[in-house]
């Protein structure tokens, strides 16, 4: 029987969740939705043909008894809602960030373990095809040992969500410790995980999540300050440097670089590779194989051929109806539901969720103070 899924929080990302779940009817089906605004819940239920909608999460849990709950609410409510869902006997998928701080994330993971329920987080881009292919190159030894890794995310404040943040001083983004960054930084940091390994036992990681990893963070405001309230203290540019045993990494988040895209670049002892999600591509830097000026002429053609082949593969996937914006999310859902059905490990290790949460705590500690709404 397919898993019975409930979704709490009926904002825009909930549409993506429902659409991807409805593509896998044998694995799961959405049986109910909930939102504090009943009209929001009713509208999304009507659009997607979902039978039940609620403005009371406790009633949903009692009446529907879902197998899985997807939490797509603002992060300030993640801990409380996920705890309730686990107590009601449901496995839980939480959109990023997991909670607002490392201590709460650790508490939630411990609660899931005690309740013997699966817990995962919305690291959807981790499962996008170019990012998966990059990890495969690394696993096969093609890039060798990582020397340095770059992860970049461009975020446009001119987008609908960006405009909403700047239009409302009391928007929930302004009430988080990391404000704008805390809503997006997971997508930058989790791509670094395979290349900044931590071989310690889980207990050691939870007691000392940073270990010997050194983190240096800088953040600043580039846009004009024009509101005279908490919106003017929201940082919009972030640079983070990680230094570990034998390798380093840099994480960038920019609200001003165009185009607003994301990529991960690994500099290895055998080669350099880049997963570019904006282009849907994975390429390796071409090396000059001819002497003198000819040697500088040919690599561009090699790079161009890689993009041409990648474009052809993407076109073929599109023709097969297998080229989707939420491809990574769909894969994450599939792996999570499979872990529930087989009682296997969840697709994202708890230690990795906790490492990311601890990294963010350290980053917020180093950044200039960002005021919350009065």
C-alpha positions in Angstrom: 0.0 0.0 0.0 1.3 3.5 -0.7 2.4 5.6 2.3 -0.2 8.1 3.5 1.4 11.5 3.4 0.2 14.7 5.1 1.7 18.2 4.4 1.6 21.0 6.9 2.3 24.4 5.5 0.6 25.4 2.2 3.0 28.0 0.8 4.6 27.7 -2.6 7.0 24.9 -1.9 4.1 22.7 -0.8 2.9 22.7 -4.5 6.3 21.2 -5.5 6.0 18.5 -2.8 2.5 17.5 -3.9 3.4 17.5 -7.6 6.4 15.2 -7.1 4.5 12.9 -4.7 1.7 12.6 -7.3 4.3 11.3 -9.8 4.9 8.2 -7.6 1.4 6.9 -6.8 2.7 3.4 -6.0 5.0 4.8 -3.3 2.9 7.5 -1.6 -0.2 9.6 -1.8 -1.1 12.9 -0.2 -4.2 12.3 2.0 -4.4 15.7 3.8 -2.9 19.2 4.1 -2.9 21.7 6.9 -2.2 25.4 7.3 -3.0 28.0 10.0 -4.9 29.8 7.2 -7.7 27.4 6.4 -8.3 29.1 3.0 -4.7 28.3 2.0 -5.2 24.6 2.9 -8.6 24.5 1.1 -7.1 26.1 -2.1 -4.2 23.7 -2.4 -6.5 20.7 -1.6 -8.9 21.8 -4.4 -6.1 22.3 -6.9 -4.6 18.9 -6.4 -7.7 16.8 -5.6 -6.8 16.2 -1.9 -9.8 15.1 0.1 -9.0 16.5 3.6 -7.7 19.9 4.7 -7.3 21.4 8.2 -6.2 24.5 10.1 -5.4 22.4 13.2 -2.4 20.1 12.9 -3.3 18.1 16.0 -6.7 17.3 14.5 -5.1 16.2 11.2 -2.8 13.8 13.1 -5.6 12.4 15.2 -8.1 11.9 12.3 -5.8 11.1 9.4 -3.0 9.2 11.2 -0.5 9.7 8.3 2.5 7.5 7.8 4.6 10.5 6.8 4.4 14.2 7.4 6.1 16.7 5.2 6.8 20.0 7.1 6.9 23.0 4.7 6.2 25.7 7.2 8.5 28.6 8.1 11.6 27.2 10.1 10.5 28.8 13.4 7.9 26.0 13.7 9.9 23.0 12.5 11.0 21.6 15.9 7.5 21.8 17.5 5.7 20.3 14.4 8.2 17.6 13.8 8.1 16.5 17.4 4.3 16.3 17.3 4.4 14.3 14.1 6.9 11.8 15.6 4.8 11.5 18.8 1.8 10.7 16.6 3.7 7.8 14.9 4.7 9.5 11.6 8.0 9.6 9.8 9.0 13.2 9.1 10.4 15.2 6.1 11.4 18.7 7.1 12.2 21.5 4.7 15.5 23.2 5.3 16.8 24.4 7.7 16.1 21.6 10.1 15.7 23.9 13.1 17.0 27.3 14.1 20.1 26.1 16.0 22.3 23.1 16.6 20.9 22.3 20.0 17.4 22.1 18.7 18.5 20.0 15.7 20.3 17.6 18.0 17.2 17.4 20.2 15.0 16.6 17.1 17.3 13.9 15.9 17.4 12.3 19.3 13.6 12.4 19.4 13.3 10.6 16.0 15.7 7.9 17.2 13.9 7.4 20.5 10.5 7.3 18.6 12.0 4.8 16.0 10.9 7.1 13.2 12.8 8.2 10.1 13.7 11.8 9.8 15.1 13.6 6.7 15.6 17.1 5.5 15.0 18.9 2.2 18.5 18.7 0.7 16.9 18.4 -2.7 19.7 19.8 -4.8 22.0 17.2 -3.4 20.2 14.7 -5.6 20.1 16.8 -8.8 21.7 14.8 -11.7 24.8 17.1 -12.1 25.5 17.0 -8.4 25.1 13.2 -8.2 27.3 12.9 -11.3 30.0 15.0 -9.6 30.0 12.8 -6.5 30.2 9.7 -8.8 33.3 11.2 -10.4 34.9 11.7 -7.0 33.9 8.2 -5.8 35.5 6.7 -9.0 38.7 8.6 -8.3 38.5 10.6 -11.5 39.3 13.9 -9.7 41.6 12.4 -7.2 41.8 13.7 -3.7 40.0 17.0 -3.2 42.3 20.0 -2.5 39.7 22.7 -2.6 35.9 22.9 -3.2 33.8 25.9 -4.1 30.0 26.0 -3.6 28.1 29.0 -4.9 24.5 30.1 -4.8 23.1 33.2 -6.3 19.9 34.5 -4.8 17.8 37.3 -6.4 16.1 39.7 -4.0 14.1 40.8 -7.1 12.3 37.4 -7.1 8.8 37.1 -5.7 10.0 35.7 -2.4 12.9 38.3 -2.2 10.4 41.1 -2.7 8.2 39.7 0.0 11.1 39.7 2.5 11.9 43.4 1.7 8.2 44.4 1.7 7.5 43.3 5.3 9.6 44.1 8.3 7.8 41.3 10.2 8.4 38.6 7.6 9.5 35.4 9.3 12.9 35.5 7.6 13.7 38.5 9.8 13.1 36.5 12.9 15.7 33.9 12.3 19.3 34.2 13.6 20.8 34.0 10.1 17.9 35.8 8.3 18.2 35.5 4.5 21.2 33.3 4.7 19.5 30.8 7.1 16.8 30.2 4.6 19.2 29.4 1.8 22.6 28.4 3.1 21.8 24.7 3.5 21.8 24.5 -0.3 25.4 25.8 -0.4 26.8 23.8 2.6 25.5 20.3 2.1 27.3 20.0 -1.3 30.6 20.3 0.6 29.9 17.4 2.8 31.5 14.6 0.7 34.7 16.6 0.2 35.1 17.6 3.9 34.9 14.2 5.5 34.8 13.6 9.2 35.8 10.0 10.1 35.0 10.2 13.8 32.3 8.1 15.4 28.8 9.6 15.5 28.9 10.3 19.2 32.1 12.3 18.8 30.6 14.3 16.0 27.5 15.2 18.1 29.7 16.2 21.1 32.1 18.3 19.1 30.5 18.8 15.6 33.3 21.1 14.3 36.2 18.8 15.2 39.4 20.2 13.6 37.4 22.1 10.9 38.2 25.8 11.0 35.5 28.2 9.8 35.9 31.8 8.9 32.8 33.8 7.9 32.3 37.3 6.5 29.0 38.9 5.7 27.9 42.4 4.6 25.2 44.5 3.0 25.6 45.6 -0.6 22.1 47.0 -1.4 21.0 50.5 -0.4 19.6 50.8 3.1 16.2 52.6 2.8 13.8 51.3 5.4 15.1 52.4 8.8 14.1 49.1 10.4 15.2 45.5 10.7 15.2 45.0 6.9 18.2 47.3 6.7 20.3 45.1 8.9 19.7 41.9 6.8 23.1 40.9 5.3 22.9 40.0 1.6 26.5 38.9 0.8 28.3 35.9 2.5 31.7 34.3 2.1 32.7 31.4 4.3 36.1 29.6 4.3 36.5 26.1 5.6 39.9 24.5 6.4 40.3 20.9 7.4 42.8 18.1 7.3 44.3 18.2 3.8 41.5 20.1 2.1 39.7 23.4 2.1 36.4 24.8 0.9 34.6 28.1 0.2 30.9 28.8 0.3 29.5 31.8 -1.4 26.0 33.3 -1.3 25.4 36.4 -3.2 22.2 38.4 -3.8 23.8 40.6 -6.6 25.8 38.4 -9.0 23.9 37.6 -12.2 22.7 35.3 -13.3 21.3 33.9 -10.1 22.6 30.3 -10.4 24.4 27.6 -8.4 27.4 25.5 -9.0 29.9 23.2 -7.1 33.5 23.1 -8.3 36.0 20.5 -7.0 39.7 21.0 -7.5 41.4 17.6 -7.2 44.8 16.0 -7.5 43.8 14.4 -10.8 41.4 16.8 -12.3 39.0 19.7 -11.8 35.2 19.2 -12.2 32.2 21.5 -12.0 28.5 20.6 -11.5 26.6 23.6 -12.8 22.9 23.4 -11.9 21.9 26.5 -13.7 23.2 24.9 -16.9 22.3 21.3 -16.0 25.8 20.2 -16.7 28.8 18.4 -15.4 32.2 19.3 -17.0 35.8 18.8 -16.4 38.5 21.3 -17.1 40.4 20.4 -20.3 44.1 20.1 -20.2 46.5 21.4 -22.9 48.0 18.5 -24.8 49.9 20.4 -27.5 52.9 22.7 -27.2 53.0 26.5 -27.2 50.1 28.6 -28.6 48.3 25.5 -29.9 48.2 24.2 -26.4 46.3 27.2 -25.3 44.0 27.1 -28.3 42.6 23.5 -28.0 41.2 23.3 -24.5 38.3 25.6 -25.3 37.2 23.2 -28.0 37.3 20.3 -25.5 35.2 22.3 -23.1 32.8 23.2 -25.8 32.4 19.5 -26.8 31.6 18.6 -23.2 28.8 21.2 -23.1 27.5 20.0 -26.5 27.3 16.4 -25.3 25.7 17.5 -22.0 23.1 19.5 -23.9 22.3 16.5 -26.1 21.8 14.3 -23.1 19.5 16.9 -21.5 17.5 17.2 -24.7 17.1 13.4 -24.8 16.0 13.4 -21.1 13.5 16.1 -22.0 12.1 14.1 -24.9 11.6 11.2 -22.5 9.8 13.5 -20.0 12.7 13.0 -17.6 14.1 16.5 -17.3 12.4 18.3 -14.4 13.0 21.3 -12.2 12.4 19.2 -9.0 14.3 16.1 -10.2 16.4 16.2 -7.0 13.4 16.5 -4.8 11.7 13.6 -6.5 14.8 11.4 -6.0 15.0 12.4 -2.4 11.3 11.5 -1.8 11.8 8.2 -3.4 14.9 7.3 -1.3 13.1 8.5 1.9 10.0 6.4 1.2 12.2 3.4 0.3 14.0 3.8 3.6 10.7 3.7 5.4 9.4 0.6 3.5 12.6 -1.4 4.0 13.5 0.0 7.4 16.9 1.1 5.9 18.9 4.2 6.7 17.4 7.5 5.7 18.9 9.1 2.5 20.8 11.8 4.5 22.8 10.7 7.5 21.8 12.4 10.8 25.5 13.2 11.4 25.4 15.3 8.2 22.3 17.2 9.2 23.9 18.0 12.6 27.2 19.0 11.0 25.4 21.5 8.8 23.4 22.9 11.7 26.6 23.3 13.8 28.4 25.0 10.9 25.6 27.5 10.6 25.7 28.3 14.3 29.4 29.1 14.0 28.8 31.2 11.0 26.1 33.3 12.7 28.4 33.7 15.7 31.0 35.4 13.4 28.7 37.6 11.4 27.7 41.2 12.3 24.6 41.4 14.4 21.3 41.3 12.4 18.4 42.9 14.3 15.0 41.3 14.4 11.7 43.1 14.0 10.8 45.4 16.9 
